[in-house]
Amino acid sequence: MSLSPDRTPCVVSIQNPVLRGFNPDPSFLRVGDDYYLATSTFEYHPAVRLHHSTDLVHWETIGHALDDGFDLKGIPDSGGVWAPSLSHADGMFWLAYSVVRTMDGDDKDIDNYLVTATDIGGPWSAPVHLGSRGFDFSFFHDPDGSHWIVGVQWDQRPEYPSFSGLVIEQYLPEERRCAGEARLIYSEDSLVEGPNLYVIDGWYRLLIAAGGTGWNHGITSARSRSLFGPYERDPRPAVLTTRDAPGEPLQKAGHGELVQTPAGGWLLAHLASRPTMHLGERYSTLGRETCLQAVRFDEDGWLRLRDGGHHPQTVVAIEDVGPDASRAAGSPVHRGFADEFDQPELDRRRWSTLRAAVPGDVADLRARPGWLRLRGGHSPSSVFDQSMLVTRVEEHVSTVEIVLDAAPTSPREAAGLIAWYDRSGWIWLQLTFDAEHGRHLRVVQRDGTRTTRSEPVAVPAGPLRLRAELSGPELRFAVAGAESEWSAVPGVWPAWTLSDDHGDRLRFTGLFFGVRADDLDSRGWAADFDRFEIGFAVSTSASSS
């Protein structure tokens, strides 16, 4: 492949992660001069984040594939939408995804779907059910015009390996269904998942996630001259991994997809985590993030990192990524945002909710112009109707501030600023009420099944300003009246518990900051919020305590 006559080679420097904060399982695609990444959202709504770039440096979240009418109520923590697969064929974008509905012990109830669109911005078609055989399904569009899905086959029988190999099944687009017969094409004694299939240089090439999505994660590959195999495994243990290098800044590297640049080079998108340290242990509070690496095929035809080794790089130089590359060098990447709540609708590219959209009469932008009126909902334990808006935390050093105006009259009414991981992990600076202390603040923490509350903090009448400061594994809060100076809320709170790596539960998401309101008696109580502002201090090194 050669450069077009009007294109001058240009080298851009990519700083990893390119999608910071909770953005795992990247599916990578180039259509013309446009690059796209789709990432997993699990129990969060809207589902399947879609990101766009023309220079690989600046990425914009352009929306979600699964939004209006999509509902995950009842889904467990870290269930929901797993591992989207974004591809382009026959003039359409194809998006395959899994919905994991239960994940108890040996059992996983999974439904796989396909939606399509002629434009990445939608509208997306009604979903086609692809069966429930397993998860991590991706589409392979064979040059002969046929279409195939490749994925993990799950076995619930306790005496058999749960990950029982990678299977392929033909998809019949005219009939909008799978052929019904799957063939096993690859298996190992150890865990393999996240398969993607390509035809490159006359080989059918499987790119495979191996070792689980924790500290042992990695990417390997296998190849065959035939679609159905047999597939020969790469003689090296991994194309990409940090399982042997706990000090590398990008940990848990794995689950990748390939894209070819206009100049003919190859790029690998993959997930990784930047852990923070607490008492010598690593905690991935930011979740799994998306990175890019330059790769090549060696003299024996195996995929390798372009610059050697198998550890991901934080800074990657890439030549001729597209016509906008020359503008990338001098243009800063902006972090953080502020929301004045003065628009007619919430920006759902920034804001997420749990399991389903929050109705407009619950997150109300019209009742008090310039404010968000959030009507209280279920408790933080609910898998149904919580009233909470959250946004991803992108750096280990972060600050968020809000203005809160609320008048709770019961201990069952509360609102405030929350650091959220899941229903078993959150730290909430809440304004509430009881007969002894009146209207006051407390910090309430959930860690597993244990809930603790701080001593009450007296507050002045009227609107309050609330602030949270994240510094690596530690979280601090502050409060101020409308015209007064900031005052620290006593206590240092363990942000490291809000991570994939704390506790013995399967946890696959990341840390969010947000606003919430509880009305546990369902009497219609509401709290008003103004100006949510979040800022990030960009760093590539881990913080510690």
C-alpha positions, 0 to 999 in steps of 0.5 A, spaced: 500 500 500 502 506 498 501 513 500 496 517 495 499 523 491 497 529 495 499 526 502 505 527 505 508 522 511 507 525 518 509 522 524 505 523 530 506 521 538 501 517 541 500 518 549 497 511 552 492 510 554 488 514 548 481 513 552 483 514 559 478 511 565 473 505 564 474 504 557 475 496 556 475 491 550 476 496 545 474 494 538 478 498 533 476 500 526 478 504 520 474 506 514 477 511 509 481 516 513 476 515 520 478 511 526 473 508 530 473 505 537 468 501 541 468 499 548 465 495 553 460 499 558 457 493 562 451 495 567 452 502 565 447 506 560 447 508 554 451 502 552 457 501 547 461 507 547 463 509 540 469 514 539 472 517 533 479 520 531 482 522 524 489 522 527 489 517 533 491 522 538 485 526 539 479 522 540 472 524 541 466 520 544 461 521 539 455 517 542 453 510 543 450 504 539 445 502 544 441 508 547 434 510 547 429 504 549 435 499 551 434 497 558 439 492 563 434 493 569 436 487 574 443 485 571 448 484 576 454 488 577 459 487 572 454 484 568 451 487 562 454 489 555 461 485 554 466 486 549 463 489 543 465 487 536 465 493 531 466 492 523 464 494 516 462 490 510 457 491 505 457 498 506 454 498 513 457 498 520 456 491 524 456 491 531 456 485 535 455 485 543 454 480 548 449 481 554 451 477 560 444 477 565 447 472 570 454 470 572 453 465 578 458 460 579 459 455 573 453 459 570 452 464 565 446 466 562 448 470 555 445 473 549 449 475 543 446 480 538 448 484 532 445 491 530 447 494 523 447 502 521 449 505 514 452 511 519 456 510 525 451 515 528 446 511 527 440 509 527 442 502 529 437 496 526 433 492 531 438 487 534 438 480 531 439 474 536 446 470 535 444 465 540 447 464 547 453 459 546 458 464 549 461 471 549 466 475 546 463 474 539 466 478 533 465 478 526 469 476 520 468 478 513 471 473 509 474 476 502 469 471 499 463 475 501 461 470 507 460 472 514 462 469 520 462 470 528 468 467 532 467 467 539 468 463 546 464 457 547 462 456 555 461 450 558 457 450 565 459 443 567 463 443 573 467 437 571 469 441 564 473 447 563 468 453 563 472 456 557 471 450 552 475 453 546 473 458 540 468 456 535 466 459 528 459 459 525 456 462 519 452 468 519 446 469 513 445 476 512 439 475 508 436 471 513 438 475 519 440 468 523 446 464 524 447 457 520 446 453 527 452 449 527 458 451 530 465 448 529 471 448 534 477 451 531 482 453 537 483 451 544 488 451 549 489 448 556 489 455 559 484 460 558 483 463 551 477 469 549 476 475 546 478 472 539 478 476 532 480 473 525 483 476 519 486 474 513 493 477 512 498 475 507 494 468 505 494 466 512 487 466 517 490 469 523 487 469 530 488 474 535 487 471 542 486 474 549 489 469 554 490 469 561 484 472 564 483 480 564 487 481 570 495 481 572 496 475 568 492 478 561 496 478 555 495 477 547 497 471 543 496 469 536 495 463 531 494 462 524 492 457 519 491 456 511 484 454 512 478 458 515 477 452 519 484 450 521 488 447 524 491 453 527 498 453 529 500 457 535 505 463 535 511 459 538 512 465 543 508 465 549 505 472 548 505 478 543 503 483 548 503 482 556 506 485 562 505 479 566 512 478 567 513 485 569 509 488 575 513 495 575 511 497 568 506 503 568 501 499 563 499 493 566 493 487 565 495 488 557 491 484 553 484 483 549 486 487 542 484 488 535 488 490 529 487 496 524 492 497 518 494 505 516 493 508 510 501 507 509 500 499 510 503 499 517 499 495 523 496 498 529 494 494 535 488 497 540 488 493 547 486 494 554 491 496 560 490 498 567 494 504 570 494 501 577 495 505 584 499 503 590 497 502 597 501 498 602 505 495 596 499 492 593 496 494 586 489 497 585 486 499 578 481 504 580 481 507 573 479 500 571 481 498 564 483 503 559 484 503 551 491 503 548 494 503 541 501 500 539 505 499 533 506 492 530 509 488 525 509 481 522 516 478 523 520 474 518 517 468 520 510 471 519 508 472 526 505 478 529 510 482 534 511 489 537 514 494 532 519 496 536 521 489 540 519 486 546 512 484 549 511 490 554 506 496 552 509 502 551 506 509 553 509 513 548 508 510 541 510 514 534 506 512 528 507 514 521 502 517 516 495 515 520 491 520 516 490 527 513 489 530 519 496 527 522 500 534 521 495 537 526 496 533 531 502 535 534 501 542 536 494 541 538 493 539 546 488 533 548 483 536 553 481 533 560 476 534 564 469 538 563 464 542 566 456 542 566 452 548 568 446 544 567 443 549 562 442 545 556 435 542 554 438 535 555 444 531 558 450 530 554 450 522 554 456 522 551 459 524 558 454 522 563 452 515 564 446 512 569 446 505 571 442 499 567 437 504 564 436 511 562 433 516 568 427 519 565 426 526 564 422 527 570 427 524 574 433 528 572 429 534 570 433 540 567 426 544 566 423 545 573 429 550 575 432 553 569 440 552 570 439 547 575 439 539 575 433 537 579 434 530 581 428 526 584 430 521 589 430 513 587 432 507 590 438 505 595 445 504 592 443 496 593 438 497 587 439 493 580 433 497 578 431 505 579 437 508 582 437 516 581 444 517 580 448 521 574 456 519 574 462 520 569 468 516 568 474 518 572 480 519 568 486 520 572 489 518 579 489 525 581 482 528 580 478 534 583 470 534 582 466 540 585 458 541 585 453 545 588 447 542 592 441 545 594 436 540 598 432 540 604 432 533 606 427 532 612 428 524 614 434 519 614 431 516 608 432 522 604 439 524 602 443 527 596 450 529 594 457 527 591 459 520 590 465 516 588 462 510 585 465 503 583 459 498 584 453 497 589 458 493 593 463 499 593 462 506 593 464 513 598 458 518 598 458 525 601 451 526 603 447 531 605 441 528 610 437 529 616 435 526 623 432 529 629 438 529 633 443 533 628 438 536 623 440 537 616 447 535 616 453 532 612 456 525 613 461 520 609 457 513 608 462 508 605 460 501 602 465 496 602 462 489 600 457 488 605 459 493 610 456 500 610 459 505 615 458 512 616 462 518 619 460 523 624 455 528 622 458 535 620 454 541 621 453 545 615 450 552 614 443 553 611 442 554 603 446 551 598 452 548 599 459 547 595 461 540 595 468 537 593 472 531 592 479 530 591 482 524 589 490 523 590 492 516 588 489 511 593 486 516 597 480 520 597 478 527 601 472 531 601 471 538 603 464 543 604 463 550 603 457 555 604 455 559 598 460 565 600 464 561 605 471 558 604 472 551 603 472 547 610 475 539 610 470 534 612 474 530 617 477 523 614 481 520 609 477 515 605 480 508 601 479 510 594 483 503 593 477 499 595 473 502 589 477 498 584 477 491 580 482 488 585 479 489 591 475 483 594 474 476 591 468 478 587 469 479 579 469 486 578 470 489 571 468 496 571 472 502 574 471 509 578 466 514 577 464 521 580 457 523 580 451 526 583 445 522 586 439 522 590 435 517 595 428 517 596 427 511 600 420 512 602 418 514 594 414 520 596 417 525 591 423 528 594 428 531 590 435 535 590 437 540 586 444 541 583 448 546 579 455 546 576 458 540 576 466 541 574 471 535 574 479 536 572 484 531 571 492 532 573 495 527 567 500 522 569 503 516 567 506 514 573 502 510 579 501 514 585 502 510 592 500 510 599 
